[in-house]
Amino acid sequence: ARARVQALRARFDAVLVGGGTARADDPLLTVRSFTPLRAPVRVIAAARLDLPRDRLAGSVGQAPLWLVHGPDAPPEARDWWRATGAELIEIAQGDQGLDPQALLQALGAAGLTRVFCEGGGRFAAALMRAGLVDELIGFTAGVVLGGDGRAALGPLDLTALEAAPRYQLSATEVIGGDILHRWRRG
């Protein structure tokens, strides 16, 4: 399953995570199991640019790093990240964080039209609430984490079951001991 995630990353223009995931996991977001023809742009949405600096800054030469931030991001953080070679994109911010529609419009305007969002839960929920998710790709394994694990999807603020986003199962595949499932917007 991990090798498949690496292959999925390579098929997209960009790999996107929210700032919470970047702070919690300090991910590289690169394709590591093989050398792709073109490395996807790594995009992190962090309103204040309050991100771990060591691994990300040290990996700018491996794959492009774009940081999407809000208007209140401190000038010191902006200057520091620019000096590493990261590209910064300022977008609008609302009460619940960065505007997901503005984020994807900015990426599209820059030529990134196929974006693979790896989370986290709160950021994925914002994209889902905005109706910006075309496909869900999930892996199921025989490991039970319960409430000790991190939520793959945060609250959608649904008032009725009928308001829940609907997706149609398009594929399933056994990969080792895991099951990959793909769902397309219905």
ABEGO torsion letter per residue (X at the ends): XAAAAAAAAAABABBBBBAAAAAAAGBAGBBAABBBABBBBBBBBBAAGBBBAAAAAAAAAABBBBBBBBAABBAAAAAAAAAAGBBBBBBBBBAAEBBAAAAAAAAAAAGBABBBBAOBAAAAAAAAAAGABABBBBBBBABBAEAABBBABBBAGBABAAABBBBBBABBBBBEABBBBBBBBX
